[in-house]
Amino acid sequence: GMVFATMAAIVAQLTESARLARGLTAGVLGAAFVLRAAGDSATDDGSSALTWLSPLGWLENLRPYADERWWVLPLFAAAILLQGAVAYELAGRRDVGMSFLPTRPGPASGRLRTAGSLAWRLQRGSVYGWSIAFFVVGVVYGGLADGVTDLVGDNDNARKIFERMGGQSGLTDAFLASMVGMMGLIAALYVVGSVLRLHGEETSGRAEPVLANAVGRLRWAAGHLVIAFGGAVLIMLLTGLGFIVGYGKEAGPLLGACLVQLPAVWVIGGLAVLLYGVLPRAAMAAWGVAGAVLLIGWVGPALDAPQAVLDLSPFGHLPKLPGGSMEWGPVSVLLGLAVALVAAGLAGVRRRDMTT
C-alpha cells in the first residue's frame, strides 16, 4: 500500500487532472498485477523475473507464514523512500495549480455536436483503459486454465473453493467459471463509476451549461448511460476474447460465459442510476453496494457462506458457465430488474431539481 501510495504521489505531480492521475495510477497497479500473474504462470515458486518486476510479486516472495524471507522487506523500504523523495522534490519544483505534463488546449472551434459526443469525450479514456485491462487479464487467466490441475495439486481446500465459485465438479471448468465470474464482479465497478459520472458532472457545475441549451435531461443522461451499459458489454466481450486467446479452445462457451454476466452487472448499474436519480446525495452509496457484492462473490465461497447470503448478490443467480447449463429464467428476471431500476432512476432525474 505504501509503495503504490508514494507512486501515486509522483503521478499527482505529473498531471494537472485528478482524473488522469487516478487513471495512470490504476494503470500502473494493473500492470503490476499482470506482471505478477504472468510470472506466476511461468514458474510455481515465484522465481520468474516478471514476478520480481512487480511490487505485488515482492509480497509473494516475502512468504508470510511459510518460510519467511525477511531480506525482501528492504525492497519495499527502498521503493517507499525513493518514490517519496522524488514526489517531494517534484512538488517543490512545480508551480501551484500546474503540472509537469500540462493539459493541452482544446480546439478553437467546438467539434462536439451532441450530448452523447460530449459523454464519449469525457469517458473514452476510461473505456479504453478498462477494455485493455480486461483483455490482458482474460489472456492471462485463459493461459492458466490448462495448468490449473497442477497449480492446485493436492490442495483440497483450493479445489473446493473453485468448485463453489464455479459451480462445477470438473476443475478446469470450475476455474474458468470462477475467473469469468470474478471479471463480472469487477465489471460492476466499471459500470458504477461510469454511471456516477453523471453525479460528478452535476455537482461540479459542468452539467449546467449543457442543460441550459436545447438539451433535455434525459438526452444528457442517456449519453452517459449508453457508455456505462454499452461499455460493460464491450469489456466483457474483450474478456471473452482474452480467455479464448489464452485458453485456445471453447470459443463459443467462453464468450457466452462472459456475456451472461451482463444482467447482474446491469442490475448494479441500475441501482446506481436509481440512487443518482432519486437520492442524489446518497448516490455514492452505489460504491458500497458494488463493494458488498464484490465481497459476497469473493469471500462468500471461500468461507462456505450459506446460499441465502450468496443470493443477496445478483451474481449468485447467474448460471455457472462454461460447463453448466444455461438458465434463462433468472437471467430474464435480472434483465427486467435492470430495466426497471434504470427507468425509475431516469424518472427521478427528470422530475427533481438539479444539484439537490
C-alpha positions as MATLAB code, in Angstrom:
seq = 'GMVFATMAAIVAQLTESARLARGLTAGVLGAAFVLRAAGDSATDDGSSALTWLSPLGWLENLRPYADERWWVLPLFAAAILLQGAVAYELAGRRDVGMSFLPTRPGPASGRLRTAGSLAWRLQRGSVYGWSIAFFVVGVVYGGLADGVTDLVGDNDNARKIFERMGGQSGLTDAFLASMVGMMGLIAALYVVGSVLRLHGEETSGRAEPVLANAVGRLRWAAGHLVIAFGGAVLIMLLTGLGFIVGYGKEAGPLLGACLVQLPAVWVIGGLAVLLYGVLPRAAMAAWGVAGAVLLIGWVGPALDAPQAVLDLSPFGHLPKLPGGSMEWGPVSVLLGLAVALVAAGLAGVRRRDMTT';
ca = [
       0.000    0.000    0.000;
       2.762    2.467    0.838;
       4.651    1.628   -2.365;
       1.657    2.457   -4.532;
       0.732    5.484   -2.393;
       4.144    7.074   -2.966;
       3.931    6.161   -6.632;
       0.570    7.954   -6.808;
       2.221   10.990   -5.168;
       4.662   11.142   -8.102;
       1.886   10.818  -10.677;
      -0.034   13.633   -8.949;
       2.870   15.987   -9.705;
       2.980   14.990  -13.367;
      -0.677   15.585  -14.220;
      -2.967   18.573  -13.859;
      -6.133   16.490  -13.729;
      -7.005   14.311  -10.741;
      -8.962   12.055  -13.102;
      -5.903   11.463  -15.276;
      -3.765   10.862  -12.173;
      -6.209    8.225  -10.960;
      -6.252    6.591  -14.385;
      -2.459    6.443  -14.632;
      -2.155    5.095  -11.078;
      -4.752    2.418  -11.804;
      -2.851    1.559  -14.976;
       0.392    1.043  -13.048;
      -1.403   -1.084  -10.469;
      -2.978   -3.145  -13.250;
       0.402   -3.603  -14.918;
       1.864   -4.809  -11.601;
      -0.974   -7.312  -11.292;
      -0.474   -8.600  -14.849;
       3.300   -8.904  -14.359;
       2.814  -10.976  -11.227;
       0.158  -13.151  -12.889;
       2.384  -13.738  -15.920;
       5.344  -14.552  -13.687;
       3.302  -16.948  -11.568;
       2.110  -18.757  -14.685;
       5.717  -19.193  -15.833;
       7.044  -20.719  -12.588;
       5.483  -22.203   -9.469;
       7.949  -20.804   -6.933;
       7.793  -17.055   -7.630;
      11.268  -17.001   -9.137;
      10.283  -15.546  -12.515;
      11.843  -12.206  -13.459;
       8.344  -10.935  -14.293;
       7.232  -11.631  -10.717;
      10.197   -9.721   -9.300;
       9.378   -6.713  -11.523;
       6.106   -6.245   -9.631;
       5.766   -4.999   -6.023;
       2.905   -7.486   -5.738;
       5.468  -10.158   -6.612;
       7.728   -8.934   -3.800;
       4.879   -9.527   -1.389;
       4.503  -13.059   -2.706;
       8.226  -13.733   -2.317;
       8.163  -12.435    1.254;
       6.348  -15.736    2.009;
       4.489  -14.764    5.195;
       3.633  -17.798    7.331;
       5.719  -20.046    5.046;
       9.485  -19.850    5.474;
       9.611  -16.031    5.664;
      12.184  -14.150    3.608;
      12.891  -11.068    5.694;
      15.505   -9.820    3.220;
      12.663   -8.897    0.813;
      11.409   -6.159    3.167;
      14.243   -3.718    2.282;
      12.895   -3.682   -1.298;
       9.657   -2.169   -0.016;
      11.503    0.286    2.234;
      13.798    1.394   -0.609;
      10.903    1.877   -3.035;
       8.890    3.861   -0.480;
      11.787    6.134    0.461;
      12.920    6.681   -3.143;
       9.444    7.405   -4.525;
       8.591    9.617   -1.554;
      11.762   11.634   -2.081;
      11.056   12.016   -5.800;
       7.472   13.146   -5.131;
       8.691   15.643   -2.513;
      11.306   17.044   -4.889;
       8.816   17.352   -7.763;
       6.271   19.076   -5.506;
       8.890   21.664   -4.569;
       9.690   22.426   -8.208;
       6.134   22.510   -9.550;
       4.085   25.705   -9.728;
       0.927   25.547   -7.623;
      -2.036   24.523   -9.756;
       0.212   23.393  -12.607;
       1.835   20.102  -13.584;
       4.887   18.788  -15.383;
       2.604   17.414  -18.121;
       0.327   20.407  -18.814;
      -3.107   19.909  -20.289;
      -3.222   20.722  -23.988;
      -5.678   23.458  -25.016;
      -8.730   22.353  -26.915;
      -9.580   23.335  -30.499;
     -10.568   26.918  -31.245;
     -13.977   25.811  -32.518;
     -16.189   23.150  -30.947;
     -16.398   19.703  -32.508;
     -18.907   18.089  -30.142;
     -22.386   18.383  -31.638;
     -24.422   16.182  -29.278;
     -24.648   15.381  -25.580;
     -23.667   11.816  -26.432;
     -20.484   13.039  -28.129;
     -19.587   15.020  -25.027;
     -20.200   11.990  -22.803;
     -17.948    9.866  -25.031;
     -15.234   12.517  -24.980;
     -15.353   12.555  -21.181;
     -15.389    8.789  -20.707;
     -13.447    7.352  -23.631;
     -10.172    7.150  -21.705;
     -11.846    5.065  -19.008;
     -13.430    2.766  -21.598;
     -10.094    2.234  -23.345;
      -8.292    1.543  -20.080;
     -10.838   -0.959  -18.773;
     -11.042   -2.680  -22.181;
      -7.304   -3.210  -22.471;
      -7.013   -4.384  -18.861;
      -9.868   -6.888  -19.166;
      -8.496   -8.333  -22.404;
      -4.997   -8.775  -20.938;
      -6.310  -10.363  -17.730;
      -8.503  -12.670  -19.829;
      -5.440  -13.811  -21.770;
      -3.501  -14.446  -18.541;
      -6.297  -16.405  -16.841;
      -7.075  -18.312  -20.036;
      -3.436  -19.343  -20.238;
      -3.602  -20.690  -16.672;
      -6.646  -22.919  -17.319;
      -4.820  -25.932  -18.741;
      -2.360  -25.982  -15.850;
      -4.843  -25.336  -13.045;
      -4.825  -29.010  -12.004;
      -1.073  -28.849  -11.443;
      -1.360  -25.484   -9.679;
      -3.995  -26.738   -7.235;
      -2.303  -30.113   -6.802;
      -3.466  -31.934   -3.686;
      -4.893  -28.806   -2.036;
      -8.472  -29.913   -1.380;
      -9.459  -26.553    0.126;
      -8.447  -24.666   -3.043;
     -10.261  -27.228   -5.182;
     -13.452  -26.882   -3.142;
     -13.319  -23.065   -3.333;
     -13.049  -23.176   -7.125;
     -15.888  -25.682   -7.307;
     -18.110  -23.499   -5.087;
     -17.292  -20.374   -7.085;
     -17.584  -22.073  -10.470;
     -20.385  -24.463   -9.607;
     -18.681  -27.349  -11.426;
     -17.103  -30.637  -10.467;
     -14.511  -30.510  -13.250;
     -11.618  -28.377  -12.039;
     -10.839  -26.700  -15.390;
     -14.448  -25.635  -15.996;
     -14.776  -24.598  -12.343;
     -11.649  -22.450  -12.656;
     -12.829  -20.816  -15.891;
     -16.305  -20.161  -14.475;
     -14.759  -18.721  -11.297;
     -12.470  -16.359  -13.193;
     -15.262  -15.260  -15.540;
     -17.469  -14.565  -12.526;
     -14.686  -12.580  -10.902;
     -14.321  -10.437  -14.028;
     -18.068   -9.832  -13.969;
     -17.832   -8.621  -10.369;
     -15.060   -6.203  -11.329;
     -17.074   -5.020  -14.350;
     -19.732   -3.896  -11.864;
     -17.187   -1.407  -10.517;
     -16.743   -0.006  -14.037;
     -20.453    0.483  -14.598;
     -20.932    2.194  -11.209;
     -18.065    4.590  -11.889;
     -19.387    5.358  -15.349;
     -22.960    5.993  -14.147;
     -21.751    8.206  -11.301;
     -20.003   10.409  -13.839;
     -23.453   12.000  -14.130;
     -23.276   12.908  -10.453;
     -19.791   14.372  -10.861;
     -20.822   16.481  -13.846;
     -23.844   17.804  -11.960;
     -22.173   18.621   -8.652;
     -19.179   20.289  -10.361;
     -21.472   22.624  -12.301;
     -20.342   21.343  -15.714;
     -23.790   19.923  -16.499;
     -25.498   23.297  -16.053;
     -24.272   24.979  -19.288;
     -25.157   21.841  -21.255;
     -28.695   21.671  -19.862;
     -29.138   25.426  -20.274;
     -29.231   24.859  -24.047;
     -31.623   22.769  -26.108;
     -30.560   19.536  -24.404;
     -33.070   17.717  -22.240;
     -32.109   15.940  -19.045;
     -32.934   12.513  -20.416;
     -30.854   13.122  -23.530;
     -27.938   14.277  -21.415;
     -28.201   11.310  -19.048;
     -28.699    8.828  -21.893;
     -25.323    9.726  -23.393;
     -23.518    8.650  -20.222;
     -25.724    5.607  -19.635;
     -25.120    4.260  -23.145;
     -21.387    4.391  -22.421;
     -21.859    2.821  -18.974;
     -24.032   -0.108  -20.044;
     -22.624   -0.442  -23.566;
     -19.094   -0.197  -22.218;
     -19.852   -3.135  -19.912;
     -20.779   -5.165  -22.995;
     -17.522   -4.184  -24.686;
     -15.246   -5.053  -21.777;
     -16.937   -8.414  -21.184;
     -16.664   -9.218  -24.897;
     -12.969   -8.407  -24.771;
     -12.641  -10.506  -21.627;
     -14.114  -13.440  -23.543;
     -11.760  -12.861  -26.455;
      -8.863  -12.757  -23.992;
      -9.883  -16.090  -22.492;
     -10.184  -17.557  -25.987;
      -6.708  -16.333  -26.941;
      -5.184  -17.630  -23.702;
      -7.045  -20.935  -23.499;
      -7.146  -21.678  -27.221;
     -10.444  -23.603  -27.235;
     -14.148  -23.468  -26.318;
     -14.608  -20.098  -28.039;
     -18.411  -20.130  -28.013;
     -18.889  -21.283  -24.394;
     -16.273  -18.847  -23.073;
     -17.795  -15.893  -24.918;
     -21.264  -16.887  -23.692;
     -19.975  -17.242  -20.119;
     -18.658  -13.681  -20.197;
     -21.798  -12.193  -21.739;
     -24.105  -13.934  -19.266;
     -22.517  -11.799  -16.521;
     -24.053   -8.663  -18.034;
     -27.554   -8.875  -16.494;
     -26.056   -8.847  -12.984;
     -23.615   -6.070  -13.949;
     -26.523   -4.032  -15.307;
     -28.553   -4.543  -12.111;
     -25.720   -2.948  -10.118;
     -25.588   -0.149  -12.702;
     -29.363    0.232  -12.455;
     -29.108    0.647   -8.682;
     -26.535    3.395   -9.248;
     -28.935    5.134  -11.676;
     -31.773    4.830   -9.162;
     -29.717    6.305   -6.328;
     -28.499    9.166   -8.503;
     -31.958    9.947   -9.847;
     -33.984    9.644   -6.643;
     -31.466   10.223   -3.835;
     -28.601   12.157   -5.424;
     -26.974   12.972   -2.100;
     -26.728    9.238   -1.439;
     -25.520    8.418   -4.953;
     -22.040    7.488   -3.747;
     -23.621    4.665   -1.752;
     -23.629    2.789   -5.066;
     -19.936    2.120   -4.409;
     -20.943    0.466   -1.137;
     -23.424   -1.753   -2.972;
     -20.792   -2.749   -5.527;
     -18.276   -3.392   -2.744;
     -20.726   -5.586   -0.836;
     -21.472   -7.611   -3.963;
     -17.752   -7.993   -4.608;
     -17.211   -9.174   -1.032;
     -20.013  -11.729   -1.261;
     -18.727  -13.048   -4.587;
     -15.095  -13.379   -3.499;
     -15.189  -14.143    0.206;
     -18.524  -15.965    0.384;
     -17.396  -19.145   -1.418;
     -14.087  -19.192    0.462;
     -15.942  -19.118    3.803;
     -18.596  -21.547    2.517;
     -21.268  -18.952    3.295;
     -24.922  -20.066    3.309;
     -26.757  -19.906   -0.001;
     -29.083  -17.256    1.448;
     -26.084  -14.933    1.787;
     -24.805  -15.671   -1.722;
     -28.290  -14.997   -3.124;
     -28.112  -11.399   -1.853;
     -25.882  -10.712   -4.864;
     -27.395  -10.700   -8.365;
     -24.344  -12.679   -9.480;
     -25.472  -15.538   -7.231;
     -28.428  -16.166   -9.556;
     -26.447  -16.469  -12.799;
     -25.769  -19.830  -14.462;
     -22.227  -21.090  -13.923;
     -20.703  -21.122  -17.387;
     -18.786  -22.686  -19.039;
     -19.649  -26.226  -18.078;
     -23.068  -25.632  -16.553;
     -26.475  -25.388  -18.172;
     -27.945  -22.102  -19.374;
     -30.878  -20.915  -17.254;
     -32.882  -18.213  -18.986;
     -35.352  -17.639  -16.135;
     -33.014  -15.902  -13.655;
     -31.262  -14.073  -16.486;
     -34.580  -12.693  -17.765;
     -35.589  -11.591  -14.258;
     -32.292   -9.763  -13.781;
     -32.662   -8.054  -17.162;
     -36.175   -6.912  -16.267;
     -34.994   -5.656  -12.881;
     -32.164   -3.689  -14.500;
     -34.593   -2.029  -16.929;
     -36.986   -1.135  -14.093;
     -34.207    0.369  -11.975;
     -32.895    2.494  -14.844;
     -36.408    3.668  -15.735;
     -37.127    4.667  -12.128;
     -33.811    6.470  -11.869;
     -34.392    8.420  -15.085;
     -37.880    9.372  -13.893;
     -36.242   10.834  -10.795;
     -33.688   12.754  -12.882;
     -36.482   14.226  -14.965;
     -38.574   15.421  -12.029;
     -36.200   16.550   -9.315;
     -34.336   19.822   -9.037;
     -30.763   19.533  -10.240;
     -27.925   19.681   -7.656;
     -30.372   18.763   -4.861;
];
